[in-house]
């Protein structure tokens, strides 16, 4: 491992935590996408049942107004997922990888590795 200053180690750790939270946000966005898709499937089924039970005007409103509507503005949730994945998620992941390669020789979890070394040292010293 490259010798890192405490500040470099802390910076890499904060960057890693930030990127991990961006990944968690992506997971939440995927959850939103899946939940919305499931909701739209139920609305689609409701349209058919409304039409079957003679409520054509309501069925038409679901078909024409609500089912084709976007999740945000005119954008569907899959578009949000794709834009996030190829935009911010990719950018911060690439940035972290480039910085980690330059500063720490590509090594990940530098703060945790240092913590493990320290705790193992402390345990060894306690046994002596």
C-alpha positions, 0 to 999 in steps of 0.5 A: 500500500502507498503511504498516505497521510492521515488527511489523504486517508480521510479524504479517500474515506469521505469520498468512498462514503459519498460514492456509496451514498450515491449508490444507495440513492441509485438503489432507492431510485431503482426501488421507485422505478419498480414500485411505480411500474407495479403501480402502473400495472395495477392501473392498467388492470383497473382500466380493463376492469372498468371497461368490462364493468361498463365505466368506459369514460373512467377507463378512457381517462386511465388509458389516455391521461394517466397510463402514458403520463411520465413520472416527472414531467414527461419523463418515465422512471426508466429514463430517470434511472438511465440518466442517473446511472450514466450521469452522476453515478458514473461520474463520481465512480470514475472520479473515485477510481481515478483518484484512488489509483493516483493517490493510493495505488488503487487500494480501496477501503484505506481507512478500514484497512488502517483501522484493522491494522491498528486493532490487530496491533493493539490486540497483539500488544495486549497479549504480550 
